[in-house]
């Protein structure tokens, strides 16, 4: 299947959406497990093996800056999703063709969103 030519502004919005979603996921992996400070809880010891499973260590919670960063990235992802999803380019497609084109846009822009080096 030949690659579709998408409008530049639509491509740019989709690339930025990929990047913002990746940034949000990466940030989430660095944050404490609890947004608010929490004491955590002990795991449970298995009666026959003695293995301790479950439980959580104490969490200091997120700083105000971390909360702000998460909120900004979430808002950006939401706004970009709206921009991509409601772009006038989609008005001329329906049904399966619309879905195929949207999936193609995601696939073709995903590599552009990955930083090189």
N, C-alpha and C positions, 0 to 999 in steps of 0.2 A: 504494500500500500504506500503510495507516494505521500510524503509529509505535507500536511496542510499548511498553508501560509496563514498564520493568525495575525491580527492587528498588533502592531508594536506595543501599544499601551496595555493590551490584554496579556501579551507574553510577559511584559515587564511586571505586571501585577501578580501573575502566577509565579514567576521566579521569586519575587520578594515574599510571597506567601510561603513557598517552600522553605526559604531561608528563615523567615520569622518563626515558622513552626519548628524548625530544627533548633533554632536558638532557644525557644521556650522549652523544648524537650531537654536540651543540654543543661539549661539552667536548673530545671526541675531535678535532674540527677545529682546536682551539687547541694541542694537544699536539705535542711533537716526534715525528718519524716513528718513532723507536726508543725503546722503554721504557728500555733500558739505554744508557749512553753508547756511541757507536759512531763510528769515524773517518770513515765514509762511504766512497765509492768513486767514481772518475772515470767519466765517460761515455765512450762510444765515438764516435770521429769517423768519419763516413761517408766512404769513399774518394773518391767522386766529387763530393760537394757540400760537404764540410767541416763539415756540420752535426753538432753533438755531441748525442747522445741518450742517455737512460738516466743512470745514476749517481745518487748521493745526496750531499748536503752532510753535513758532520759533524753529529752529534746529541748534545746534552748529556744526553739521557735525561730521564726524568720525575723530578720531585722526589718525596720521600716523601709530601708532601701531595697531589700530583696522583695518585699511585698509590692513596692512601687514598680520594680523591674518586671515582675510577673504580670501585674495589672496592665502595664504598657504593652507588653508583648501579646497578651491575650486580646486587648483592644485592637492592636494592629492586625492580628490574625483575623479577627471578626470583620473588621473594615475591609481588608483585602478579600476575604471570602465573599463579601457582599459585592465588591467591585467586580470580581471575576464572574460570579454567578449571575449578575444582572446586566452584564455588558451587552450592548445592543447587537453585537456579533451573533449572539445565540438566537436572536429573534427569527432568523430564517430557517431554523432547524427544529425538528420535532422528533419525538419517540426515540427509536433506537439510533438514528443518525445523530441526534443531539448527544446522547450518552457516549457514542463512539468518539465524537469530536471532543467532548470534554475530557475523556480519558486520554485521548491523543495529546491534548494540550498539557495535561499533567505529566505524561510520560516524556514528551519532547523537551519540556522545560526543567525537568528534574535534574538532568546533568548540568544545565547552565547554573543551577542553584548551588552546586557543589563547588566549594572554593578549590582552586588548584594550588599546589605547593604548600 
